[in-house]
Amino acid sequence: MSGTRRLPGGAPRKASQRHTRRSNPISTRITPQWHLGDRVSWGGRTGSFLRALNDAEHAEIRIEQRLYRVRIADLRPG
């Protein structure tokens, strides 16, 4: 008998445990490490990365001599 029908101690599983499905693996999103002067794209516009702020969620970027405070998750390589 396969190991999926019984518990490790040999006891049978409860009826509520018999037809369980394995969950999908959680895909982790790897965000790039931005450095001073990196070209970034945000909102369809291209600019340069200035600095990451201390809250680890926002960054400052420069687009056409204007500074924007944006979420790091919204930045794309430009």
mmJSON file of the N, C-alpha and C atoms, coordinates in Angstrom:
{"data_MODEL":{"atom_site":{
"group_PDB":["ATOM","ATOM","ATOM","ATOM","ATOM","ATOM","ATOM","ATOM","ATOM","ATOM","ATOM","ATOM","ATOM","ATOM","ATOM","ATOM","ATOM","ATOM","ATOM","ATOM","ATOM","ATOM","ATOM","ATOM","ATOM","ATOM","ATOM","ATOM","ATOM","ATOM","ATOM","ATOM","ATOM","ATOM","ATOM","ATOM","ATOM","ATOM","ATOM","ATOM","ATOM","ATOM","ATOM","ATOM","ATOM","ATOM","ATOM","ATOM","ATOM","ATOM","ATOM","ATOM","ATOM","ATOM","ATOM","ATOM","ATOM","ATOM","ATOM","ATOM","ATOM","ATOM","ATOM","ATOM","ATOM","ATOM","ATOM","ATOM","ATOM","ATOM","ATOM","ATOM","ATOM","ATOM","ATOM","ATOM","ATOM","ATOM","ATOM","ATOM","ATOM","ATOM","ATOM","ATOM","ATOM","ATOM","ATOM","ATOM","ATOM","ATOM","ATOM","ATOM","ATOM","ATOM","ATOM","ATOM","ATOM","ATOM","ATOM","ATOM","ATOM","ATOM","ATOM","ATOM","ATOM","ATOM","ATOM","ATOM","ATOM","ATOM","ATOM","ATOM","ATOM","ATOM","ATOM","ATOM","ATOM","ATOM","ATOM","ATOM","ATOM","ATOM","ATOM","ATOM","ATOM","ATOM","ATOM","ATOM","ATOM","ATOM","ATOM","ATOM","ATOM","ATOM","ATOM","ATOM","ATOM","ATOM","ATOM","ATOM","ATOM","ATOM","ATOM","ATOM","ATOM","ATOM","ATOM","ATOM","ATOM","ATOM","ATOM","ATOM","ATOM","ATOM","ATOM","ATOM","ATOM","ATOM","ATOM","ATOM","ATOM","ATOM","ATOM","ATOM","ATOM","ATOM","ATOM","ATOM","ATOM","ATOM","ATOM","ATOM","ATOM","ATOM","ATOM","ATOM","ATOM","ATOM","ATOM","ATOM","ATOM","ATOM","ATOM","ATOM","ATOM","ATOM","ATOM","ATOM","ATOM","ATOM","ATOM","ATOM","ATOM","ATOM","ATOM","ATOM","ATOM","ATOM","ATOM","ATOM","ATOM","ATOM","ATOM","ATOM","ATOM","ATOM","ATOM","ATOM","ATOM","ATOM","ATOM","ATOM","ATOM","ATOM","ATOM","ATOM","ATOM","ATOM","ATOM","ATOM","ATOM","ATOM","ATOM","ATOM","ATOM","ATOM","ATOM","ATOM","ATOM","ATOM","ATOM","ATOM","ATOM","ATOM"],
"id":[1,2,3,4,5,6,7,8,9,10,11,12,13,14,15,16,17,18,19,20,21,22,23,24,25,26,27,28,29,30,31,32,33,34,35,36,37,38,39,40,41,42,43,44,45,46,47,48,49,50,51,52,53,54,55,56,57,58,59,60,61,62,63,64,65,66,67,68,69,70,71,72,73,74,75,76,77,78,79,80,81,82,83,84,85,86,87,88,89,90,91,92,93,94,95,96,97,98,99,100,101,102,103,104,105,106,107,108,109,110,111,112,113,114,115,116,117,118,119,120,121,122,123,124,125,126,127,128,129,130,131,132,133,134,135,136,137,138,139,140,141,142,143,144,145,146,147,148,149,150,151,152,153,154,155,156,157,158,159,160,161,162,163,164,165,166,167,168,169,170,171,172,173,174,175,176,177,178,179,180,181,182,183,184,185,186,187,188,189,190,191,192,193,194,195,196,197,198,199,200,201,202,203,204,205,206,207,208,209,210,211,212,213,214,215,216,217,218,219,220,221,222,223,224,225,226,227,228,229,230,231,232,233,234],
"type_symbol":["N","C","C","N","C","C","N","C","C","N","C","C","N","C","C","N","C","C","N","C","C","N","C","C","N","C","C","N","C","C","N","C","C","N","C","C","N","C","C","N","C","C","N","C","C","N","C","C","N","C","C","N","C","C","N","C","C","N","C","C","N","C","C","N","C","C","N","C","C","N","C","C","N","C","C","N","C","C","N","C","C","N","C","C","N","C","C","N","C","C","N","C","C","N","C","C","N","C","C","N","C","C","N","C","C","N","C","C","N","C","C","N","C","C","N","C","C","N","C","C","N","C","C","N","C","C","N","C","C","N","C","C","N","C","C","N","C","C","N","C","C","N","C","C","N","C","C","N","C","C","N","C","C","N","C","C","N","C","C","N","C","C","N","C","C","N","C","C","N","C","C","N","C","C","N","C","C","N","C","C","N","C","C","N","C","C","N","C","C","N","C","C","N","C","C","N","C","C","N","C","C","N","C","C","N","C","C","N","C","C","N","C","C","N","C","C","N","C","C","N","C","C","N","C","C","N","C","C","N","C","C","N","C","C"],
"label_atom_id":["N","CA","C","N","CA","C","N","CA","C","N","CA","C","N","CA","C","N","CA","C","N","CA","C","N","CA","C","N","CA","C","N","CA","C","N","CA","C","N","CA","C","N","CA","C","N","CA","C","N","CA","C","N","CA","C","N","CA","C","N","CA","C","N","CA","C","N","CA","C","N","CA","C","N","CA","C","N","CA","C","N","CA","C","N","CA","C","N","CA","C","N","CA","C","N","CA","C","N","CA","C","N","CA","C","N","CA","C","N","CA","C","N","CA","C","N","CA","C","N","CA","C","N","CA","C","N","CA","C","N","CA","C","N","CA","C","N","CA","C","N","CA","C","N","CA","C","N","CA","C","N","CA","C","N","CA","C","N","CA","C","N","CA","C","N","CA","C","N","CA","C","N","CA","C","N","CA","C","N","CA","C","N","CA","C","N","CA","C","N","CA","C","N","CA","C","N","CA","C","N","CA","C","N","CA","C","N","CA","C","N","CA","C","N","CA","C","N","CA","C","N","CA","C","N","CA","C","N","CA","C","N","CA","C","N","CA","C","N","CA","C","N","CA","C","N","CA","C","N","CA","C","N","CA","C","N","CA","C","N","CA","C","N","CA","C","N","CA","C","N","CA","C"],
"label_alt_id":[null,null,null,null,null,null,null,null,null,null,null,null,null,null,null,null,null,null,null,null,null,null,null,null,null,null,null,null,null,null,null,null,null,null,null,null,null,null,null,null,null,null,null,null,null,null,null,null,null,null,null,null,null,null,null,null,null,null,null,null,null,null,null,null,null,null,null,null,null,null,null,null,null,null,null,null,null,null,null,null,null,null,null,null,null,null,null,null,null,null,null,null,null,null,null,null,null,null,null,null,null,null,null,null,null,null,null,null,null,null,null,null,null,null,null,null,null,null,null,null,null,null,null,null,null,null,null,null,null,null,null,null,null,null,null,null,null,null,null,null,null,null,null,null,null,null,null,null,null,null,null,null,null,null,null,null,null,null,null,null,null,null,null,null,null,null,null,null,null,null,null,null,null,null,null,null,null,null,null,null,null,null,null,null,null,null,null,null,null,null,null,null,null,null,null,null,null,null,null,null,null,null,null,null,null,null,null,null,null,null,null,null,null,null,null,null,null,null,null,null,null,null,null,null,null,null,null,null,null,null,null,null,null,null],
"label_comp_id":["MET","MET","MET","SER","SER","SER","GLY","GLY","GLY","THR","THR","THR","ARG","ARG","ARG","ARG","ARG","ARG","LEU","LEU","LEU","PRO","PRO","PRO","GLY","GLY","GLY","GLY","GLY","GLY","ALA","ALA","ALA","PRO","PRO","PRO","ARG","ARG","ARG","LYS","LYS","LYS","ALA","ALA","ALA","SER","SER","SER","GLN","GLN","GLN","ARG","ARG","ARG","HIS","HIS","HIS","THR","THR","THR","ARG","ARG","ARG","ARG","ARG","ARG","SER","SER","SER","ASN","ASN","ASN","PRO","PRO","PRO","ILE","ILE","ILE","SER","SER","SER","THR","THR","THR","ARG","ARG","ARG","ILE","ILE","ILE","THR","THR","THR","PRO","PRO","PRO","GLN","GLN","GLN","TRP","TRP","TRP","HIS","HIS","HIS","LEU","LEU","LEU","GLY","GLY","GLY","ASP","ASP","ASP","ARG","ARG","ARG","VAL","VAL","VAL","SER","SER","SER","TRP","TRP","TRP","GLY","GLY","GLY","GLY","GLY","GLY","ARG","ARG","ARG","THR","THR","THR","GLY","GLY","GLY","SER","SER","SER","PHE","PHE","PHE","LEU","LEU","LEU","ARG","ARG","ARG","ALA","ALA","ALA","LEU","LEU","LEU","ASN","ASN","ASN","ASP","ASP","ASP","ALA","ALA","ALA","GLU","GLU","GLU","HIS","HIS","HIS","ALA","ALA","ALA","GLU","GLU","GLU","ILE","ILE","ILE","ARG","ARG","ARG","ILE","ILE","ILE","GLU","GLU","GLU","GLN","GLN","GLN","ARG","ARG","ARG","LEU","LEU","LEU","TYR","TYR","TYR","ARG","ARG","ARG","VAL","VAL","VAL","ARG","ARG","ARG","ILE","ILE","ILE","ALA","ALA","ALA","ASP","ASP","ASP","LEU","LEU","LEU","ARG","ARG","ARG","PRO","PRO","PRO","GLY","GLY","GLY"],
"label_asym_id":["A","A","A","A","A","A","A","A","A","A","A","A","A","A","A","A","A","A","A","A","A","A","A","A","A","A","A","A","A","A","A","A","A","A","A","A","A","A","A","A","A","A","A","A","A","A","A","A","A","A","A","A","A","A","A","A","A","A","A","A","A","A","A","A","A","A","A","A","A","A","A","A","A","A","A","A","A","A","A","A","A","A","A","A","A","A","A","A","A","A","A","A","A","A","A","A","A","A","A","A","A","A","A","A","A","A","A","A","A","A","A","A","A","A","A","A","A","A","A","A","A","A","A","A","A","A","A","A","A","A","A","A","A","A","A","A","A","A","A","A","A","A","A","A","A","A","A","A","A","A","A","A","A","A","A","A","A","A","A","A","A","A","A","A","A","A","A","A","A","A","A","A","A","A","A","A","A","A","A","A","A","A","A","A","A","A","A","A","A","A","A","A","A","A","A","A","A","A","A","A","A","A","A","A","A","A","A","A","A","A","A","A","A","A","A","A","A","A","A","A","A","A","A","A","A","A","A","A","A","A","A","A","A","A"],
"label_entity_id":["1","1","1","1","1","1","1","1","1","1","1","1","1","1","1","1","1","1","1","1","1","1","1","1","1","1","1","1","1","1","1","1","1","1","1","1","1","1","1","1","1","1","1","1","1","1","1","1","1","1","1","1","1","1","1","1","1","1","1","1","1","1","1","1","1","1","1","1","1","1","1","1","1","1","1","1","1","1","1","1","1","1","1","1","1","1","1","1","1","1","1","1","1","1","1","1","1","1","1","1","1","1","1","1","1","1","1","1","1","1","1","1","1","1","1","1","1","1","1","1","1","1","1","1","1","1","1","1","1","1","1","1","1","1","1","1","1","1","1","1","1","1","1","1","1","1","1","1","1","1","1","1","1","1","1","1","1","1","1","1","1","1","1","1","1","1","1","1","1","1","1","1","1","1","1","1","1","1","1","1","1","1","1","1","1","1","1","1","1","1","1","1","1","1","1","1","1","1","1","1","1","1","1","1","1","1","1","1","1","1","1","1","1","1","1","1","1","1","1","1","1","1","1","1","1","1","1","1","1","1","1","1","1","1"],
"label_seq_id":[1,1,1,2,2,2,3,3,3,4,4,4,5,5,5,6,6,6,7,7,7,8,8,8,9,9,9,10,10,10,11,11,11,12,12,12,13,13,13,14,14,14,15,15,15,16,16,16,17,17,17,18,18,18,19,19,19,20,20,20,21,21,21,22,22,22,23,23,23,24,24,24,25,25,25,26,26,26,27,27,27,28,28,28,29,29,29,30,30,30,31,31,31,32,32,32,33,33,33,34,34,34,35,35,35,36,36,36,37,37,37,38,38,38,39,39,39,40,40,40,41,41,41,42,42,42,43,43,43,44,44,44,45,45,45,46,46,46,47,47,47,48,48,48,49,49,49,50,50,50,51,51,51,52,52,52,53,53,53,54,54,54,55,55,55,56,56,56,57,57,57,58,58,58,59,59,59,60,60,60,61,61,61,62,62,62,63,63,63,64,64,64,65,65,65,66,66,66,67,67,67,68,68,68,69,69,69,70,70,70,71,71,71,72,72,72,73,73,73,74,74,74,75,75,75,76,76,76,77,77,77,78,78,78],
"pdbx_PDB_ins_code":[null,null,null,null,null,null,null,null,null,null,null,null,null,null,null,null,null,null,null,null,null,null,null,null,null,null,null,null,null,null,null,null,null,null,null,null,null,null,null,null,null,null,null,null,null,null,null,null,null,null,null,null,null,null,null,null,null,null,null,null,null,null,null,null,null,null,null,null,null,null,null,null,null,null,null,null,null,null,null,null,null,null,null,null,null,null,null,null,null,null,null,null,null,null,null,null,null,null,null,null,null,null,null,null,null,null,null,null,null,null,null,null,null,null,null,null,null,null,null,null,null,null,null,null,null,null,null,null,null,null,null,null,null,null,null,null,null,null,null,null,null,null,null,null,null,null,null,null,null,null,null,null,null,null,null,null,null,null,null,null,null,null,null,null,null,null,null,null,null,null,null,null,null,null,null,null,null,null,null,null,null,null,null,null,null,null,null,null,null,null,null,null,null,null,null,null,null,null,null,null,null,null,null,null,null,null,null,null,null,null,null,null,null,null,null,null,null,null,null,null,null,null,null,null,null,null,null,null,null,null,null,null,null,null],
"Cartn_x":[0.842,0.0,0.897,0.525,1.37,1.295,2.243,2.309,1.281,0.557,-0.415,-1.706,-2.012,-3.262,-3.156,-1.975,-1.812,-0.874,-1.022,-0.138,1.199,2.247,3.558,3.554,2.688,2.622,1.864,1.277,0.54,-0.961,-1.428,-2.871,-3.499,-4.733,-5.38,-5.722,-5.81,-6.162,-7.653,-8.024,-9.436,-10.031,-11.327,-11.99,-11.73,-11.651,-11.431,-10.004,-9.089,-7.695,-7.355,-8.251,-7.925,-7.764,-8.581,-8.576,-8.007,-6.879,-6.26,-5.427,-5.319,-4.511,-3.289,-2.215,-1.009,-1.156,-0.701,-0.781,0.312,0.074,1.078,2.254,3.457,4.597,4.504,4.874,4.83,6.014,5.711,6.79,7.3,8.575,9.168,9.604,9.335,9.721,11.026,12.001,13.305,13.362,13.533,13.622,15.09,15.399,16.794,17.293,18.57,19.192,19.54,18.936,19.159,20.35,21.103,22.269,22.143,22.877,22.856,23.156,22.282,22.497,21.915,21.372,20.766,19.568,19.42,18.267,17.06,15.961,14.745,13.571,12.543,11.314,10.192,9.393,8.278,7.149,5.988,4.842,5.036,5.795,6.031,7.092,7.766,8.807,10.129,11.211,12.544,13.267,13.94,14.694,15.888,16.443,17.602,17.307,17.834,17.641,18.566,18.028,18.851,19.179,18.148,18.412,17.176,17.416,16.336,16.119,14.881,14.585,14.644,14.684,14.902,13.75,12.576,11.446,11.479,12.449,12.655,11.491,10.649,9.527,9.537,10.118,10.101,11.51,11.563,12.834,12.618,13.699,13.644,14.265,13.55,14.079,13.989,14.812,14.809,14.371,13.328,12.856,12.768,13.577,13.596,13.697,14.707,15.003,13.94,13.039,12.064,12.321,12.127,12.292,10.93,10.875,9.657,9.963,9.037,9.13,8.145,8.678,7.852,8.109,7.197,7.397,8.456,9.356,10.421,9.827,8.707,8.078,7.56,7.302,6.79,7.894,9.15,10.263,10.604,10.992,11.437,12.775,13.607,14.86,14.544,15.254,14.944,16.025],
"Cartn_y":[-1.168,0.0,1.243,2.267,3.447,4.286,5.177,6.0,7.118,7.339,8.428,8.063,6.775,6.343,6.264,6.113,5.935,6.995,7.238,8.155,7.472,8.225,7.608,6.503,6.556,5.511,4.277,4.307,3.168,3.279,4.269,4.427,4.995,4.604,5.153,6.629,7.353,8.772,8.944,10.104,10.432,10.688,10.604,10.829,12.243,13.21,14.596,14.827,13.907,14.064,13.273,12.472,11.565,12.258,13.239,13.85,15.267,15.429,16.746,16.959,18.208,18.57,19.327,19.102,19.865,21.276,22.24,23.617,23.87,24.869,25.245,25.896,25.682,26.331,27.847,28.545,30.001,30.499,31.279,31.811,33.099,33.176,34.36,35.301,36.556,37.554,38.187,38.131,38.695,40.103,41.071,42.449,42.807,43.548,43.918,44.913,44.903,45.864,47.107,48.216,49.447,50.201,50.836,51.62,53.027,53.953,55.343,55.437,56.099,56.305,55.235,54.159,53.115,53.685,53.265,53.687,52.855,53.539,52.866,53.376,52.552,52.93,52.914,53.974,54.078,54.838,54.252,54.917,55.196,54.363,54.563,55.6,56.104,57.114,56.582,57.04,56.573,57.666,57.246,58.186,57.503,58.124,57.539,57.401,56.328,56.016,56.894,57.503,58.334,57.631,57.205,56.54,55.803,54.801,54.089,54.767,54.978,55.629,54.618,55.103,54.241,53.289,53.521,52.641,51.35,51.173,49.97,49.7,50.686,50.512,51.546,52.7,53.786,54.146,54.817,55.279,56.641,57.362,58.622,58.407,58.861,58.78,60.161,60.404,61.681,61.426,62.142,62.096,63.538,63.885,65.231,66.33,66.287,67.288,67.392,66.407,66.372,65.15,65.281,64.16,63.558,62.237,61.514,60.514,60.398,59.362,58.273,57.093,56.016,54.732,53.773,52.461,51.704,51.036,50.27,49.14,48.571,47.474,47.925,49.227,49.738,50.039,49.994,50.307,49.117,49.404,48.387,48.826,47.889,48.288,49.074,50.162,51.008,51.019],
"Cartn_z":[0.0,0.0,0.0,-0.757,-0.866,0.404,0.565,1.76,1.793,0.693,0.69,1.398,1.56,2.19,3.708,4.223,5.666,6.231,7.505,8.208,8.454,8.791,9.005,10.05,11.053,12.071,11.62,10.438,9.915,10.064,10.815,10.999,9.727,9.423,8.224,8.422,7.327,7.392,7.634,8.185,8.342,6.957,6.852,5.57,5.059,5.965,5.542,5.051,5.338,4.931,3.677,3.187,2.088,0.749,0.481,-0.848,-0.804,-0.194,-0.141,-1.392,-1.797,-2.96,-2.484,-3.169,-2.844,-3.402,-2.656,-3.123,-4.154,-4.984,-5.972,-5.256,-5.74,-5.094,-5.257,-4.22,-4.248,-5.068,-6.087,-6.911,-6.269,-6.079,-5.482,-6.586,-6.387,-7.371,-6.919,-7.769,-7.447,-8.025,-7.153,-7.614,-7.817,-8.861,-9.105,-8.058,-7.828,-6.928,-7.744,-7.4,-8.147,-7.565,-8.434,-8.036,-8.606,-8.039,-8.471,-9.965,-10.698,-12.128,-13.033,-12.475,-13.31,-14.061,-15.325,-16.111,-15.693,-15.383,-14.948,-15.777,-15.848,-16.529,-15.5,-15.5,-14.561,-15.244,-15.298,-15.911,-17.386,-18.077,-19.502,-19.817,-18.802,-19.004,-18.479,-19.067,-18.692,-17.924,-16.855,-16.051,-15.423,-14.386,-13.713,-12.217,-11.661,-10.245,-9.419,-8.353,-7.48,-6.17,-5.433,-4.159,-3.679,-2.849,-2.173,-0.827,-0.469,0.801,1.935,3.163,4.326,4.629,4.059,4.361,3.558,2.682,1.871,0.921,0.694,-0.221,-1.339,-1.091,-2.059,-2.519,-3.665,-4.216,-4.856,-5.043,-5.775,-7.139,-8.169,-9.526,-10.158,-11.165,-11.872,-13.303,-13.71,-15.09,-15.568,-16.552,-17.14,-16.076,-15.263,-14.238,-13.144,-13.048,-11.964,-11.112,-9.808,-8.891,-8.577,-8.582,-8.255,-7.153,-6.211,-5.179,-5.583,-5.912,-6.451,-5.679,-5.83,-5.213,-5.998,-5.298,-5.948,-6.777,-6.332,-7.067,-8.426,-8.609,-9.882,-10.888,-10.472,-11.374,-12.253,-13.486,-14.438,-15.018,-15.425,-16.083,-17.351,-17.553,-18.7,-19.689],
"occupancy":[1.0,1.0,1.0,1.0,1.0,1.0,1.0,1.0,1.0,1.0,1.0,1.0,1.0,1.0,1.0,1.0,1.0,1.0,1.0,1.0,1.0,1.0,1.0,1.0,1.0,1.0,1.0,1.0,1.0,1.0,1.0,1.0,1.0,1.0,1.0,1.0,1.0,1.0,1.0,1.0,1.0,1.0,1.0,1.0,1.0,1.0,1.0,1.0,1.0,1.0,1.0,1.0,1.0,1.0,1.0,1.0,1.0,1.0,1.0,1.0,1.0,1.0,1.0,1.0,1.0,1.0,1.0,1.0,1.0,1.0,1.0,1.0,1.0,1.0,1.0,1.0,1.0,1.0,1.0,1.0,1.0,1.0,1.0,1.0,1.0,1.0,1.0,1.0,1.0,1.0,1.0,1.0,1.0,1.0,1.0,1.0,1.0,1.0,1.0,1.0,1.0,1.0,1.0,1.0,1.0,1.0,1.0,1.0,1.0,1.0,1.0,1.0,1.0,1.0,1.0,1.0,1.0,1.0,1.0,1.0,1.0,1.0,1.0,1.0,1.0,1.0,1.0,1.0,1.0,1.0,1.0,1.0,1.0,1.0,1.0,1.0,1.0,1.0,1.0,1.0,1.0,1.0,1.0,1.0,1.0,1.0,1.0,1.0,1.0,1.0,1.0,1.0,1.0,1.0,1.0,1.0,1.0,1.0,1.0,1.0,1.0,1.0,1.0,1.0,1.0,1.0,1.0,1.0,1.0,1.0,1.0,1.0,1.0,1.0,1.0,1.0,1.0,1.0,1.0,1.0,1.0,1.0,1.0,1.0,1.0,1.0,1.0,1.0,1.0,1.0,1.0,1.0,1.0,1.0,1.0,1.0,1.0,1.0,1.0,1.0,1.0,1.0,1.0,1.0,1.0,1.0,1.0,1.0,1.0,1.0,1.0,1.0,1.0,1.0,1.0,1.0,1.0,1.0,1.0,1.0,1.0,1.0,1.0,1.0,1.0,1.0,1.0,1.0,1.0,1.0,1.0,1.0,1.0,1.0],
"B_iso_or_equiv":[0.0,0.0,0.0,0.0,0.0,0.0,0.0,0.0,0.0,0.0,0.0,0.0,0.0,0.0,0.0,0.0,0.0,0.0,0.0,0.0,0.0,0.0,0.0,0.0,0.0,0.0,0.0,0.0,0.0,0.0,0.0,0.0,0.0,0.0,0.0,0.0,0.0,0.0,0.0,0.0,0.0,0.0,0.0,0.0,0.0,0.0,0.0,0.0,0.0,0.0,0.0,0.0,0.0,0.0,0.0,0.0,0.0,0.0,0.0,0.0,0.0,0.0,0.0,0.0,0.0,0.0,0.0,0.0,0.0,0.0,0.0,0.0,0.0,0.0,0.0,0.0,0.0,0.0,0.0,0.0,0.0,0.0,0.0,0.0,0.0,0.0,0.0,0.0,0.0,0.0,0.0,0.0,0.0,0.0,0.0,0.0,0.0,0.0,0.0,0.0,0.0,0.0,0.0,0.0,0.0,0.0,0.0,0.0,0.0,0.0,0.0,0.0,0.0,0.0,0.0,0.0,0.0,0.0,0.0,0.0,0.0,0.0,0.0,0.0,0.0,0.0,0.0,0.0,0.0,0.0,0.0,0.0,0.0,0.0,0.0,0.0,0.0,0.0,0.0,0.0,0.0,0.0,0.0,0.0,0.0,0.0,0.0,0.0,0.0,0.0,0.0,0.0,0.0,0.0,0.0,0.0,0.0,0.0,0.0,0.0,0.0,0.0,0.0,0.0,0.0,0.0,0.0,0.0,0.0,0.0,0.0,0.0,0.0,0.0,0.0,0.0,0.0,0.0,0.0,0.0,0.0,0.0,0.0,0.0,0.0,0.0,0.0,0.0,0.0,0.0,0.0,0.0,0.0,0.0,0.0,0.0,0.0,0.0,0.0,0.0,0.0,0.0,0.0,0.0,0.0,0.0,0.0,0.0,0.0,0.0,0.0,0.0,0.0,0.0,0.0,0.0,0.0,0.0,0.0,0.0,0.0,0.0,0.0,0.0,0.0,0.0,0.0,0.0,0.0,0.0,0.0,0.0,0.0,0.0],
"pdbx_formal_charge":[null,null,null,null,null,null,null,null,null,null,null,null,null,null,null,null,null,null,null,null,null,null,null,null,null,null,null,null,null,null,null,null,null,null,null,null,null,null,null,null,null,null,null,null,null,null,null,null,null,null,null,null,null,null,null,null,null,null,null,null,null,null,null,null,null,null,null,null,null,null,null,null,null,null,null,null,null,null,null,null,null,null,null,null,null,null,null,null,null,null,null,null,null,null,null,null,null,null,null,null,null,null,null,null,null,null,null,null,null,null,null,null,null,null,null,null,null,null,null,null,null,null,null,null,null,null,null,null,null,null,null,null,null,null,null,null,null,null,null,null,null,null,null,null,null,null,null,null,null,null,null,null,null,null,null,null,null,null,null,null,null,null,null,null,null,null,null,null,null,null,null,null,null,null,null,null,null,null,null,null,null,null,null,null,null,null,null,null,null,null,null,null,null,null,null,null,null,null,null,null,null,null,null,null,null,null,null,null,null,null,null,null,null,null,null,null,null,null,null,null,null,null,null,null,null,null,null,null,null,null,null,null,null,null],
"auth_seq_id":[1,1,1,2,2,2,3,3,3,4,4,4,5,5,5,6,6,6,7,7,7,8,8,8,9,9,9,10,10,10,11,11,11,12,12,12,13,13,13,14,14,14,15,15,15,16,16,16,17,17,17,18,18,18,19,19,19,20,20,20,21,21,21,22,22,22,23,23,23,24,24,24,25,25,25,26,26,26,27,27,27,28,28,28,29,29,29,30,30,30,31,31,31,32,32,32,33,33,33,34,34,34,35,35,35,36,36,36,37,37,37,38,38,38,39,39,39,40,40,40,41,41,41,42,42,42,43,43,43,44,44,44,45,45,45,46,46,46,47,47,47,48,48,48,49,49,49,50,50,50,51,51,51,52,52,52,53,53,53,54,54,54,55,55,55,56,56,56,57,57,57,58,58,58,59,59,59,60,60,60,61,61,61,62,62,62,63,63,63,64,64,64,65,65,65,66,66,66,67,67,67,68,68,68,69,69,69,70,70,70,71,71,71,72,72,72,73,73,73,74,74,74,75,75,75,76,76,76,77,77,77,78,78,78],
"auth_comp_id":["MET","MET","MET","SER","SER","SER","GLY","GLY","GLY","THR","THR","THR","ARG","ARG","ARG","ARG","ARG","ARG","LEU","LEU","LEU","PRO","PRO","PRO","GLY","GLY","GLY","GLY","GLY","GLY","ALA","ALA","ALA","PRO","PRO","PRO","ARG","ARG","ARG","LYS","LYS","LYS","ALA","ALA","ALA","SER","SER","SER","GLN","GLN","GLN","ARG","ARG","ARG","HIS","HIS","HIS","THR","THR","THR","ARG","ARG","ARG","ARG","ARG","ARG","SER","SER","SER","ASN","ASN","ASN","PRO","PRO","PRO","ILE","ILE","ILE","SER","SER","SER","THR","THR","THR","ARG","ARG","ARG","ILE","ILE","ILE","THR","THR","THR","PRO","PRO","PRO","GLN","GLN","GLN","TRP","TRP","TRP","HIS","HIS","HIS","LEU","LEU","LEU","GLY","GLY","GLY","ASP","ASP","ASP","ARG","ARG","ARG","VAL","VAL","VAL","SER","SER","SER","TRP","TRP","TRP","GLY","GLY","GLY","GLY","GLY","GLY","ARG","ARG","ARG","THR","THR","THR","GLY","GLY","GLY","SER","SER","SER","PHE","PHE","PHE","LEU","LEU","LEU","ARG","ARG","ARG","ALA","ALA","ALA","LEU","LEU","LEU","ASN","ASN","ASN","ASP","ASP","ASP","ALA","ALA","ALA","GLU","GLU","GLU","HIS","HIS","HIS","ALA","ALA","ALA","GLU","GLU","GLU","ILE","ILE","ILE","ARG","ARG","ARG","ILE","ILE","ILE","GLU","GLU","GLU","GLN","GLN","GLN","ARG","ARG","ARG","LEU","LEU","LEU","TYR","TYR","TYR","ARG","ARG","ARG","VAL","VAL","VAL","ARG","ARG","ARG","ILE","ILE","ILE","ALA","ALA","ALA","ASP","ASP","ASP","LEU","LEU","LEU","ARG","ARG","ARG","PRO","PRO","PRO","GLY","GLY","GLY"],
"auth_asym_id":["A","A","A","A","A","A","A","A","A","A","A","A","A","A","A","A","A","A","A","A","A","A","A","A","A","A","A","A","A","A","A","A","A","A","A","A","A","A","A","A","A","A","A","A","A","A","A","A","A","A","A","A","A","A","A","A","A","A","A","A","A","A","A","A","A","A","A","A","A","A","A","A","A","A","A","A","A","A","A","A","A","A","A","A","A","A","A","A","A","A","A","A","A","A","A","A","A","A","A","A","A","A","A","A","A","A","A","A","A","A","A","A","A","A","A","A","A","A","A","A","A","A","A","A","A","A","A","A","A","A","A","A","A","A","A","A","A","A","A","A","A","A","A","A","A","A","A","A","A","A","A","A","A","A","A","A","A","A","A","A","A","A","A","A","A","A","A","A","A","A","A","A","A","A","A","A","A","A","A","A","A","A","A","A","A","A","A","A","A","A","A","A","A","A","A","A","A","A","A","A","A","A","A","A","A","A","A","A","A","A","A","A","A","A","A","A","A","A","A","A","A","A","A","A","A","A","A","A","A","A","A","A","A","A"],
"auth_atom_id":["N","CA","C","N","CA","C","N","CA","C","N","CA","C","N","CA","C","N","CA","C","N","CA","C","N","CA","C","N","CA","C","N","CA","C","N","CA","C","N","CA","C","N","CA","C","N","CA","C","N","CA","C","N","CA","C","N","CA","C","N","CA","C","N","CA","C","N","CA","C","N","CA","C","N","CA","C","N","CA","C","N","CA","C","N","CA","C","N","CA","C","N","CA","C","N","CA","C","N","CA","C","N","CA","C","N","CA","C","N","CA","C","N","CA","C","N","CA","C","N","CA","C","N","CA","C","N","CA","C","N","CA","C","N","CA","C","N","CA","C","N","CA","C","N","CA","C","N","CA","C","N","CA","C","N","CA","C","N","CA","C","N","CA","C","N","CA","C","N","CA","C","N","CA","C","N","CA","C","N","CA","C","N","CA","C","N","CA","C","N","CA","C","N","CA","C","N","CA","C","N","CA","C","N","CA","C","N","CA","C","N","CA","C","N","CA","C","N","CA","C","N","CA","C","N","CA","C","N","CA","C","N","CA","C","N","CA","C","N","CA","C","N","CA","C","N","CA","C","N","CA","C","N","CA","C","N","CA","C","N","CA","C","N","CA","C","N","CA","C","N","CA","C"],
"pdbx_PDB_model_num":[1,1,1,1,1,1,1,1,1,1,1,1,1,1,1,1,1,1,1,1,1,1,1,1,1,1,1,1,1,1,1,1,1,1,1,1,1,1,1,1,1,1,1,1,1,1,1,1,1,1,1,1,1,1,1,1,1,1,1,1,1,1,1,1,1,1,1,1,1,1,1,1,1,1,1,1,1,1,1,1,1,1,1,1,1,1,1,1,1,1,1,1,1,1,1,1,1,1,1,1,1,1,1,1,1,1,1,1,1,1,1,1,1,1,1,1,1,1,1,1,1,1,1,1,1,1,1,1,1,1,1,1,1,1,1,1,1,1,1,1,1,1,1,1,1,1,1,1,1,1,1,1,1,1,1,1,1,1,1,1,1,1,1,1,1,1,1,1,1,1,1,1,1,1,1,1,1,1,1,1,1,1,1,1,1,1,1,1,1,1,1,1,1,1,1,1,1,1,1,1,1,1,1,1,1,1,1,1,1,1,1,1,1,1,1,1,1,1,1,1,1,1,1,1,1,1,1,1,1,1,1,1,1,1]
}}}
